[in-house]
């Protein structure tokens, strides 16, 4: 069924999702597609994706798209922005690409107030490689590399809060969840508009489902995401 949010000029795709059943990436990417159509920015957008589950979005949109080495999406995206300042750059990655191997690039892009938009999916683990512990893994959470639960730290990594401490005045930083697509849409729209207005770095973390690696059914996935929301507060952290 055609979404009423898409204008007639947007082509419908009939190919199936590449993501696992219940994965939150599809919800996030649906919002991104709607945003590009609603904001009429398809012809100006460059979509950058990381290694990991995010790479499965490489041919979802009829926009210029490139994939980078793991953790280098932010750096490559800001290089593209400097080479073409009129382009709208959307960098899409998971918590591994942003908070583990790619953290240095993310921090310094924020610190320099690079005028790009980064969207990061946080599902508390490295999902494409089988569900290993990640910087965002919750205390006590069981993963493939922590079968007895995580007890090495009393709290996970808080990416948006860390970036907000280094961000410039014009930066926009927020956290949403796939359980509220409307809020996620609103925050991502604000982030993209921040780039269009030339105010600088914008970042949205979105808490996402991963039933396959969480080993949860629909009800269990919803409950786990609620637990994540208690750990990672939603809202606009810097605007």
N, C-alpha and C positions, 0 to 999 in steps of 0.2 A: 504493500500500500504506500502511495506517495505521501511523504510528510508535508503537511500544510506550510511548514516553515520554509521549504525550499521553493524558490521561484521556478517557473517553467524552463528557464534556461539551464538549470542544473540537471545533468544527466543522472538518471538512476542507475545503480549498479546491482546486478543480479547475482554476483558471485558470493559464495558463502564467507562467513567470518573465518579468519585464520586463527582465532583465539580459542582457548579451551572453554568448555561450557561454564557459564557463570562468571567469566573473567570481566573485570571492571574496565579494561582498556576499551572495549567496544562502546561503553557509555561515554567515556571521555572523548573518544574520537568522533562519535556522533555529534557531541556538542561542538567540537572544533569545526566539523563540516558545516553545521548550522551557523556558527559564528562567521565563517568566511563568506557564506551566502548572505546572511543578514547584514553584515557590515560592507558587503560588496568589495571585498579585498582579494578575491581569488587571483586576479591578474597581477597583483603586486606581491603576493605571498611566496616566500620560500620556506619550505617545510624541512627541517633538519631532524634526523632520527638517529638514535644510538643503537648499539648492539644490545641484545636482550629481547624481551617480549615486544618492546616498542618497535623493533625493526620490521615486525609483521605489518606495519602500517605504511610500508614504503610505496605501495601503489594504490592506496585508498582514495587519494584526492587528485583531481586534475590540475595540479599546481606543480611548480618546480620543486623537486624533492631530492635530497641527497642523504646518504647514510655514511656515518663516520666510523672510525675505530672506537672501541669501547672507552667511554669516558672523555672523548674528544669532541663531543657534539657542541658543547658551549663554546669552546675555542674556535671551532670551524665556523659556527654560526656568526660569531662576532666578526670574524674575518670577512665573511660574506657581507655583513652589514657595512663594514668600513669600505669595502670595494664598491658597494651599491647602496648608498645611504637612503635612497628612496624606497628600497624594498622593505617589506614587512617580514621580519624573521621570526619564525616560531620554532623553537628547539624543544623536542619531545624526548623524554627519557624516563627510565625507572630509577628507583632509589639507589641501585647499584651504580648506574652510570653517573648519577649526580652526587651522591654522598660518599661513595667509596672511591673507585678509581678516578672519577671525574671531579672530586671535591675541590682540588686546587684551582682548576679552571673556573668552576662555579663561583668560588669565593672572590677571585680576582676580577671576574667580570662584574660582579656586584660592587666590589670596592672601587673599580674604575667607572662605575655607573654606565656600562655599555648599554646602548639603546636597543636591546633585544628583549624578547619575551621567552621565558623558559617555563615549560609545563612539565611537572614531574609526578609520576604515579608511584605512590608508596603502598606496597602490600606486605611490608615487614620482612621480606626475604628475597633471595635471588631465585626467581621463579623459572626462567628458561632453562637453567642448568640443574633443576631438580629440587629446589627449595632449601638452599643453604642459609645459614645465619647471615644477616645483613646489618648495617649500622642501625636500622630502624626496628630490628627484632625486639619484641616486647620482653620485659623481665619474666622469666619462667616459661617462655614460649618454646615449644618443641619444634625443632627443625631437623633436617637430615644430618647436620653437623653438630647439633646439640640435642641428642636423643633423650637426655635427662633434664632438658630445659636450660634456659639461659640464666646463669647466676653470676656472671662475671661483672655485671654492672647493675646499678639500681635504677637506671633509666636509659632509654634508647636515645638516638641522635635526633635533635630537634633542628632540622634544616632551616625552615623559615625564620625561626627565632634567632638563629645564629646570623643569618644573612641580614636581618633587620638591624642588628647591632653595627654592621659595617656599611649599611646602605646610605646613600646620599638622600638629600631632602626630597628629590623628585621621584624616588623609587617607589614601586608598588609591590607589596608582598602579602600573600594570603594563603589560607589553607581551606579546602573544601573536601567533600566526600561524594563518592558516586551514589550514595543513598539519597542525596538531594541534588539531582541533576540541574535544577533551576538555579540553586546557589552556585554550583560549579560554573554554569554558563555565565552567570553575572560576574563572578570574579575573573574568569578568563577574558571576558569582554572588557572589563576594566583594565586588565593587564595589557591587552592588545592596544586599547585606546591610549594608554600611557605611553606606549612606544610611538604610536602615530603622532601624539602631541609633542614628541621629542623630549620627554621628561627624563628618560633614562631607563635603567634596568627594571624589569618587572618579572615576577616569579609567582607561580601558583603551584602549591603541592596539593595533590588530590589523593585522599585515602581510597584504596581500591580493593576489590575482592580478588582472592586467589583460591577458590575452592579445591582445586586439584592438589595443590601443595599444602594447604591448610588441612586437607582431608576432612572437609565439612560438607554437609548437605546445604540446601537453601536456607533452612532455619539456622543452622550452625554458622553459616557464613554471615548472615545478618547479625547474629549475636556477637561474632568476633569483630565485625566492623564497629559495632557499638562500643566494644571494649577499646578499640583503637581510638575512637572519638573521645573517650574519657582520658586517654593518655595524651593524644595530640589535639589540643583545643582548636575548633574551627573558628574562622573569622578573618577579617582583614587586619593583618598585623601591622602593616605600614602602608599608608595611603596619602 
